């Protein structure tokens, strides 16, 4: 009986301790959420006070611009095929910027990831250095780098391509390094036992294992870079974003051109997203089947 009462007393004490921890966790979570809401609200009001015109005052007019664009595009709908053909080369330029920057980011991220992966790095002591390099590349906003490069090189697609490639190298390098650390090291050890160099161990022992994930992340990054290249067009980096800025700057009377550009960009993003998702699913299924 004494053992039973002692056991029940222990259970009661454990339950009371657990409930106390739960209440404390809920209290801390509530305080954190309250602080977050207060910071969010104060930040919004400060931004609203400093904004020209005020957000709340202009919120009622938020649908005026889309309505004007749609109405003018509908009135001039007969010219829509001509406008789509007119701006299609700019769309191709945007896709080229995204594709080349993704390719450069793919190779840059792959090299940085192999040099910063534990158990695979050529210089283990330099792993923190390469990780900080990826952090810096990932932290640099594309638009800031593009503005600096436009000042140095002039307007055009090259600054946008370099800016997006720099950011893509840091982002893909981070993802690839996590994939590398989950790779099986037995092939690497086997290659090392027969005297293979570091490049041979990476090319024959690691990359074949992680290639499906590499390509999957690269396709996902390509989707992101299409949007980024379109946005950079607003600062003079070429592509369809540059044409969209011009059509919106002129305002009423050229809203049909803006609608055509919106339609081209939206259709492209949807199509690329569907194709990319299809290939990423096939790569993932193939990797799981091989495992």
N, C-alpha and C positions, 0 to 999 in steps of 0.2 A: 504493500500500500504506500509505503514511504517513497519507493521508486516511482510509482505511478504519479503521486502528487508532485514529486520533484520534476518529473518529465513534463507534466501539465503546467507547472509553474514556469519552467524554462520556455515552453512554447508561448505562454502568455507574455513573458518578458520579451521574447524575440518579436512577437507580433506587435507589441507596444513600441518597441524600438523601430521596427519597420514603418509603422504608421507615423511615428515622429519624423523619420527621415523623409517620408512622402510629403507630409505637411510642410516641412522645411523646403523641400525641392519646389513644391507648388508656390510657396511664398517667394522664393528667389526668382522663379520663372515669371510670376506676376509682376514683381518689381522691375525685372528686366524688360518685360513687355511694356510696362507703363513708361519707363525711361525712353524706350524706343518710340512710342507714340508721341511723347512730349517733344523729343528731338525732331521727329518728322513734322509735327505741327508747327513748331517754332521755325524750322527751316523753311517750310512752305510760306509762312506769313512774312518772313524776312524777304524771301525771293519775290513774293507778290508785291511788297511795298517798294522794292527796288525796280520792279519790272515796269516798263513804259506802258501805261494804260491799265495795268492790273489784270490778273488772270481771271478773277471772278467777274469783272465787268465784261471781259471779252468772251467768256465762256458761252454766253447766249448766241454768239455769232460763229460758233465753231463749225457749223455746217454750211455757212454761207459760201465759202470758197469751193468745197466739193460740189455744191448745188450749181454754182456758176459754171464750173468746168463741165459737169454733165450736161447742163442745158445747152451750152454753146456747142459741145461736141455733138449733141443730138441734132441741133439745127444744121450743122455742117457735116452730117454723117456721110454724105456722098463723097466728101474729100478724104475720108478715113483711110481707104486702101492706099491712096497716093501718099499720105503722111506716114503710114506704116512702112512703105517701101523707102521713103525718104530718110527715115531715122534708123532703118535696119543696119546700115554700115556702122553707125555709132554704137549700136547694140553689139555688133561683132567685135568692135574695138574694146568694149567693156569686158566681153567674154575672154578676149585675148589677154587683157591685163590680169584678169582673175586666174586664167589657166597658167600663164607664165609665172606669176607670183606664187601660185600654189606649188608648181614644180620646183622652183627655187627654194621655197620653204620646206618642201618635202626632203630634199637633199641636205639642206642646212640643218633641219631638225633631226634627221637621221644621224648625221655626224656628231652633233652636240649630244644626242641621247646616248650614243655608244661611248662617248668620252666621259659621260657623267653617270653611268650605271654602275652600281656596286657589283663587283665580281667580274665585270667586263671591261672596265676602263683601262686604257693603255697606261695612263699615269694616275694611279689611285689617289695620290696626294693632291692632284689637281681637280678632283671631283667637285669640291666646293666652288672652285673658280668657275668651272663650266656651268654649274647650276646657277651661280649668280649672273653669269652672262645671259642665260636663258630668262632669268627673272627680269633683267633689264630690257631685253628685247621684247618680252611679253608686256612689260609695263608701259612701253612707249606707244602712245596712241598713233594710229596710222595718219590721222589728219594733221597732227603736229609735225611728224616726220615729212609728210607730203608738202606742207607749207614751207618748211626749211629747204627741201629739195627744189621746190618750184622757184624759190628765191635764188638758189644757186644755179639751177639748170634751165630754168624757164618752164613755161607751161607745156603740158603734153602728157602722154601716157607713161613715159619712163619714170618720172617721180612717183606716180601712183604705184607702179609695179614694184619699185624698190621699197617703198614704205610698207606695202602689204606683205612683201616677201620677208622683210625684217620681223614684222609681228608674227607672221606664220611660222618662221623658224623657231621663235621662242615658244609659241603655243604647241606646235607639233613636237618639238624637242621634249617638252614636259610630259606629254602623253606617251611618246615613244619610250622615254626612260622608264616609265612605270611598266610598260609592256615588256621591255628588255629584262627587268628584274624578275619577271615571272617565267622567263625562258628556262628550259632545261639545260644545265651546264655540262651534262655528260658528253654531248658531241664536242663541246669546246675542250674538255679535258682530253678526249680521245685525239683530237687534232694536235693539242699541245704535246702529247706523248710522242708523236711522230715528227716533231720539230716544225710545226706550222707557224707562220708569222701571225702577228696580231690581225692584220688585214685578212689573211686566209681564214683565221678562226671566226672572225665576224661574218665574212662573206659566205662561208660554208657551214658554220655551226649555229649561228644566231639568226641571221636575216631570213633564211628559209622558214624558220619557225614563226617569226613575227611578221612576215610579209603580209598575210591577210589583214591583220590589225593595222599595219602601216597604211595599206591602201584604203581601208575603211575610214580611218581618220582623215586621210588626205582628201577623199571624196567629200566628207562632211565639211572639211575646211574650204573646199572649192565652193560649196554653196554659200558659206559665210563671206568669202572673198568677192563673190559676185555683188553682193549687197555693199560691201566696203568700197569696191571700185566705182559703183554707181554714186555713192555718197561723196567720194573724193572728187568726182566730176564737178561738184558745186564749188570747189576751191580752185578750179582751173586745171584739173588733172586729166581732162579729156574724157572721151566716152559718152555714154548716153546721159550721164548725170550733168555734164556740161550743157548739153542741149536742153535738158529739162530746166536747168537754172535760167537759161536765156528765155525760154518760152514763158516761164512764170514771171520773170522780171518785166517783160513787156505787158503782162496783165491782160485785161479785157481785150478781146480781139484775136488772141493767140492761145486761148485756153483749149481750143481743139487740138493744137499741137501737143500741149501738155497731156491731154487725154490719150493721144496716140502713144506717147512715150510711156505713160503709166501702163497702158495696155500691153505694150511690148515687154516692159520690164516685169510686170506681174506674170504674164504668160511664160516668160523665160524662166523665172524663179520656180514656178510650179512644175514645169517640164523637167528642169534640172533636178529638182527635189525628188520627183518620182523616179527618174532614171538612177540617180545616186542611191536612193533607198533600195531599189531593186538590186543593184550590184553589191551594196553593202550587206544586204541580207544573204545573197549568194556567197559572198566571201565568208560571212560568219557561219553559215551552214556548212560550207566546205571545210572550214577549220574544225568545227565540232565533229564532222564525220571522220576527218582524218585522225582526230584524237581518239 
